[in-house]
Amino acid sequence: MAPTHERQLRDQPLPEDRRRWNALLDALDLGKLTERFLARVVTVPGYDPAPIPVSEIKRTGLISFRSLVEGLRAGGFDGPVAVSTEVGVSRARAGIPLEALMTAIRHDFNVLWEALTRVATQEDAELVIRHTGIVLSTVDEYVSQVQQAYTAELQRMREEEYSLRQGLIAGLFDDHNPTDERLATIASTLGLDPEGPLLVVAARGQDTSALRVLVSDYERAGGTMFTHHLGDVLIAFARSSELSGSRLEAIERRLAEARVGLVNAPGIGFLRRSALTARDLAQLLTPAETGAMTWERGWARLAAQALNAAGNSIVTDVERALAVCGAAERERLVEAVHTYLRSGSIATSAAELFCHRNTVANRLRRFADLTGVDPMIPAEAARLVVGWA
């Protein structure tokens, strides 16, 4: 017990240490401390070259050493250190990486400790040892407060940037006829080429969560994907990947496999229109369907929706005409027409249905006779494609 107790006493300041400890602190030249600190900090990656004026680093360095010495004199900090907030905020705004900032601040301890041991005599050795813990805790508290201020400011900056970005994006959707100048300004702020192609996707309901995951993966892969809400539909867009085989291209392939509406916009001026189309395509997906609903896949359904909404019957007369057939014949006729509409080739349809070409031709003719709609005439076939989408 005795040796441990003695060691604890050596690690703790004694009441009679105060006068000599204050004398050592008074002997420190704050100007020289600052110069030594400055000589070291400008060699730290992130400060070389200095992203802020050297005079500013020197000014805050002097204030920091003055605050640290006051903290050492008081036995440590018992509250906020004003300069820590100034340093943390200004370095965050200057774009100095946190690692570089922490490396620079560690030089505060090195310079301060070297200066203390330089002004101390051999008789002061045990006194300095007894104050080592106070020096470490005082510098650590200063470092912690700087880091907290830096992190809080960085978060504030990100929120400001996000707010600005979302405001610009909202403007693109609210302004139906933006000028070329406005589009160029928004594109520049978002880091986009005004004429560059964009990948636009939309998801609704339960599919929104999966799209958010893909947005996150896209950004972790080094890309930037912007988002905007159109009612309950989430819109996401990004510049189309130009690097074949890149991680971004891989995520774009995953987007094509997701339950989303997907549209390629030729430029930011087409974003609003493309987003509305992507939204409409996403709303076409049935619970059992997988993969992205593209324009090629969904155009007929969109056309059918528009015509039905206008009150125009598309294939009601066709269905009524087919009702006179028996169930088996109707199934064969509809199957033959569906197959032919996919390829436009009797030979291909015959191969798919495992029957003779004449059989397919006869079924198509029979369908035309019954319904008055000839699937071999493009204009009439289009009606069936849309009506049966």
C-alpha positions, 0 to 999 in steps of 0.5 A: 500500500505504501509504495502505491500511495507514494506514487499517487502523491508524486502524480498529484500537485502539492499545495506548496507547488502553486507558487513555483508552478505559476512561476514556470507558467509566467516564464513561458513566452507566448510569442515564442510558443506561437512561432514554434507552433506556426513553424510546425503546423504549416508542414501538416498536410492540409495546411501546406499550403495553408487554406487560411491566412498564416496571420490568422493561424498565428492570431488564434495560435497565440490566443490558444496558448494564452487560454491553455496557460490560464487553464494550467494555472487554474488546474484545468478548464471548468467550462467552454474555452472561447477560442476552441469554438473559433478555431473549430468553426473557422477550420471547418469553413476553410475546408481543413480535414478534421485529421489535419486539424487534430494533427495541428492541435497536437503540436500545441501539447508538444510545443507547450511541454517542450517549453515547460521542460526548458524553463524548469530546472532539475529541482523542478523535475518532480513538480513537473511530473506531478503536473503532467496529468493536468497538462494532458487533461487541459490540452485534451479538453481543449482538443475535445472542444475544438473537435466538437465545434468543428463537427457541429459547424460541419453538420451546419454546413451540410444542412445549409448545403442540403437546404440550398440544394433542395431549394434549387431542385424544388425550383426545377419542379415548380417552374414549368418554363425555366430559362436556359440561364436559370437551368445553367445556374442550377446545373452549375450549383448542383455540379451537373452539365446542363446538357448532360444526360440524367438517369431519373427514377421514381418509387412509391409506397413500399418500394421507396425504402429500396430506392433509398438504399440504392441512393445511399449505395450510389453515393458511397460509390462516389456518385451524387444522386439528388432526391425530391418528393412528388406527393408520395412518390420519391424521385431520384436523379443523377448524371448517367454513368460514363465509365463502363464497368464502374461501381456507379454503372453497377448500381445503375444496373441494380436500379434497372432491376428494382421496382421503380419507374426509370427514364433517361432524360437528355438534360436538366431542362427535361428533368421535370417532364422525365420525373413525371413520366417516371412517376407514372411508370412507377405507378403502373407496377403491379404487386407481382411485377419485378424490374424497372418499368421503362418507357418501352415496357410501359408506354402502352399501359400509359396510353391505355390509362389516358384513353380510359380516363378520357372515357374512350373504350378501347377494346370493349367491342373486341371483347364483346365480339369474341364472346360468341366464341367457345372458351377454347377457340377464344383462348387460341385466337387471343393467344395467336394474336398476342404472340403475333403482336410481340414479333410481327412475324407469322413464322416466329409466332408459329415456332413459339406456339408449336404449330404450322404457319398456316394455322397462325394465319388462319387464327389471325384471319378468324380474329379479324373476321369476328372483331373487325380488327385486323392485327396484321394492319399496324394501325389496327394492331396498335389499338390491340397493343394499347387495349391489352396492355 
